[in-house]
């Protein structure tokens, strides 16, 4: 069986082709990138992105081969009359009955959920009574360069000395990519935003005392090594506005009402039912 090798290799390496790109045809039946992605997500219960990068390519290859095998077997089953056999028809009716029941239950539940409405008054009441849920702690956006020795850290600090503004940031990113041994090195040492307590004590204490646009003048020692920190941004503690969390509150209240409604509905259905 022949594939377009370069095309397939690119898919296996990146997994980022446009949806429904045809990877291969088996006796006229198409297998697309979307088919493979769906199979991967099903096989890993939606956690394929957590699979180690070095294993993802091989996993994709295995899944594609499995899909090809299924098409081959199905094609032969059709040719040999399996779909017309009594055994197939009997089992197919069982599957249809099971799917019919499961689908009916899903649609029924959705209809019940759609009936539940939450008023503006209820939303605001919840917001006012649960302010603690919507508190945003003070946070900072930092970059760091992690090295093994204090001398290495001091040398990097000396290279950054005298630089300010965009020049300092650009040079810091350059050195982070070149010298840092931390996992964020490829991103220029970018750690994103984080709040107090998320980093180890020595790092945490230093970064929250810094001014935006500056670096540490001395290396910060932790159990991981020596850090040079650049503070890119800072957000003060705040409370998220009602408009920001309105949809979240509505979803939570709807689910709470839905659970209560389902409990009452099930009690009514059981009383009317004949259960022996």
C-alpha positions in Angstrom: 0.0 0.0 0.0 1.4 3.4 -1.0 1.2 6.7 0.9 2.2 10.2 0.1 5.2 9.9 2.4 6.1 13.5 2.9 2.5 14.5 3.6 2.0 11.7 6.1 5.2 12.3 7.9 4.3 16.0 8.4 1.0 14.9 9.9 2.6 12.4 12.2 5.2 14.9 13.4 2.9 17.9 13.9 -0.7 16.7 14.1 -1.7 20.2 13.1 -3.0 19.9 9.6 -6.3 21.4 8.6 -9.3 19.4 9.8 -10.5 16.5 7.5 -7.3 16.4 5.4 -7.2 13.0 3.7 -4.2 11.0 4.8 -4.9 7.8 2.9 -7.6 6.0 1.0 -8.3 2.3 1.5 -10.2 0.8 -1.5 -11.8 4.2 -2.0 -12.7 4.9 1.6 -11.0 8.0 3.0 -9.2 8.2 6.3 -8.6 11.8 7.4 -6.5 13.7 10.0 -9.8 14.3 11.9 -10.4 10.6 12.0 -7.0 10.0 13.6 -7.3 12.9 16.0 -10.8 11.6 17.2 -9.4 8.1 17.6 -6.4 9.4 19.6 -8.6 11.5 21.9 -11.0 8.5 22.5 -8.1 6.1 23.2 -6.6 8.5 25.7 -9.9 9.7 27.2 -9.2 13.2 26.0 -5.7 13.4 27.4 -3.6 12.9 24.2 -1.8 16.2 24.8 -0.4 14.8 28.0 1.3 11.9 26.2 5.1 12.5 26.1 6.0 14.3 22.9 8.5 11.6 21.9 5.7 9.0 21.9 3.0 11.0 20.2 4.4 10.4 16.7 4.5 6.6 17.2 1.1 6.7 18.8 -0.4 8.5 15.8 1.3 6.0 13.4 -0.3 3.0 15.4 -3.7 4.6 15.3 -3.6 5.2 11.6 -2.6 1.6 11.0 -5.5 0.5 13.2 -7.9 2.6 11.1 -6.5 1.1 7.9 -6.9 -2.4 9.3 -10.5 -1.7 10.2 -11.3 -0.5 6.7 -9.7 -3.6 5.2 -11.6 -5.9 7.5 -14.9 -4.0 7.0 -14.4 -4.2 3.2 -13.9 -7.9 3.3 -16.9 -8.3 5.6 -19.1 -6.5 3.0 -17.7 -8.6 0.2 -18.2 -11.9 2.0 -21.8 -11.1 2.9 -21.4 -10.6 6.7 -23.9 -7.6 6.6 -26.6 -9.9 5.2 -26.0 -12.7 7.7 -28.6 -13.5 10.4 -25.9 -13.2 13.1 -25.0 -9.6 12.0 -28.6 -8.5 11.7 -29.4 -9.9 15.2 -26.4 -8.1 16.8 -27.1 -4.9 14.9 -30.6 -4.8 16.3 -29.2 -5.1 19.8 -26.8 -2.2 19.2 -29.5 -0.1 17.6 -31.8 -0.6 20.7 -29.0 0.3 23.1 -28.1 3.5 21.1 -31.7 4.4 20.8 -32.2 4.3 24.6 -28.9 6.2 25.4 -29.6 8.9 22.8 -33.2 9.3 24.1 -31.9 9.7 27.6 -29.4 12.3 26.6 -31.9 14.4 24.6 -34.4 14.1 27.5 -31.8 15.4 30.0 -30.9 18.3 27.7 -34.6 19.2 27.4 -35.0 19.2 31.2 -31.8 21.3 31.6 -33.0 23.8 29.0 -36.2 24.4 31.0 -34.2 25.8 33.9 -33.8 29.5 33.9 -31.8 31.7 36.3 -33.0 35.3 36.9 -30.7 38.3 37.1 -31.7 38.7 40.7 -30.4 35.2 41.5 -27.2 35.8 39.7 -26.4 39.0 41.6 -27.5 37.5 44.9 -25.0 34.7 44.5 -22.3 37.1 43.4 -22.8 39.4 46.4 -22.8 36.5 48.9 -19.7 34.7 47.5 -17.2 37.5 46.9 -14.3 35.4 48.1 -14.7 33.1 45.1 -14.0 36.0 42.8 -10.9 37.5 44.5 -7.9 37.7 42.3 -4.6 37.6 44.2 -1.7 40.0 43.4 0.2 38.4 40.6 3.4 39.0 38.5 4.6 38.1 35.1 8.2 37.1 35.2 11.0 35.6 33.2 14.1 33.8 34.6 17.4 32.4 33.6 18.4 29.3 35.6 22.0 28.2 35.8 24.0 25.7 37.9 26.6 28.0 39.5 26.7 31.4 41.1 29.6 32.5 38.9 27.5 31.7 35.8 24.7 33.8 37.1 26.9 36.7 38.0 28.4 36.7 34.5 25.0 36.9 33.0 24.0 39.8 35.3 27.1 41.6 34.2 26.1 41.2 30.5 22.7 42.7 31.3 24.1 45.6 33.4 23.4 49.0 32.0 20.5 47.9 29.7 17.0 49.3 30.1 13.6 49.0 28.6 13.2 46.9 25.4 16.9 46.4 25.0 17.1 44.8 28.5 14.1 42.5 27.7 15.4 41.5 24.3 18.9 40.7 25.7 17.4 38.8 28.6 15.3 36.6 26.3 18.4 36.0 24.1 20.5 34.9 27.1 17.6 32.8 28.5 17.3 30.8 25.3 21.1 30.3 25.1 22.1 29.8 28.8 19.1 28.7 30.9 18.8 25.1 31.9 15.2 25.6 33.0 12.2 24.1 31.0 11.1 27.7 30.0 14.4 28.4 28.2 12.9 27.9 24.7 10.3 30.6 25.6 12.9 33.1 26.6 12.5 32.1 30.3 8.8 33.1 30.3 6.9 31.9 33.4 3.7 33.8 32.6 1.6 35.3 35.4 1.6 33.6 38.8 0.4 34.6 42.3 2.1 34.6 45.7 3.0 31.2 47.0 3.2 29.4 43.6 7.0 29.6 43.4 9.6 28.4 46.0 10.0 30.8 48.9 13.3 32.4 47.9 12.1 33.0 44.3 8.7 34.2 45.5 10.0 36.7 48.0 12.4 38.3 45.6 10.1 38.5 42.5 7.2 40.2 44.4 9.6 42.8 45.8 10.9 43.9 42.3 9.9 46.8 40.1 8.5 46.1 36.6 11.2 46.2 33.9 14.1 45.4 36.2 16.3 42.3 36.9 17.7 40.9 40.1 21.1 42.5 40.8 22.2 39.4 42.7 21.6 35.7 41.8 18.6 34.1 43.6 19.6 30.7 45.0 17.0 27.8 45.2 17.2 24.0 45.3 17.1 24.2 41.5 20.2 26.4 41.0 20.8 30.1 40.6 18.2 32.4 39.0 18.4 35.8 37.3 14.8 37.2 37.3 13.3 39.8 35.0 9.9 41.3 36.1 7.8 41.9 33.0 4.5 42.8 34.6 2.4 43.1 37.7 -1.3 42.9 38.6 -2.7 44.2 41.8 -5.1 42.1 43.9 -8.7 42.7 42.6 -12.2 41.3 42.6 -13.6 40.0 39.2 -16.6 42.0 38.1 -20.1 40.6 38.0 -20.1 40.8 34.2 -16.8 38.7 34.1 -18.2 35.9 36.2 -21.9 36.1 35.2 -21.9 33.1 32.8 -19.9 31.0 35.4 -22.5 31.7 38.1 -25.4 31.0 35.8 -23.9 27.6 34.8 -23.3 26.7 38.5 -26.8 27.7 39.6 -28.4 25.9 36.6 -26.6 22.7 37.5 -27.7 22.9 41.2 -31.3 23.5 40.2 -31.0 20.7 37.6 -29.9 18.2 40.3 -32.7 19.2 42.6 -35.2 19.0 39.7 -34.0 15.5 38.6 -34.3 14.2 42.2 -37.9 15.3 42.4 -38.7 14.1 38.8 -37.2 10.6 39.6 -39.3 10.4 42.7 -42.4 11.1 40.7 -41.5 8.7 38.0 -40.8 5.9 40.5 -44.2 6.4 42.2 -46.0 6.1 38.8 -43.9 3.2 37.6 -44.4 -0.5 38.2 -41.2 -1.8 39.7 -41.2 -5.4 40.8 
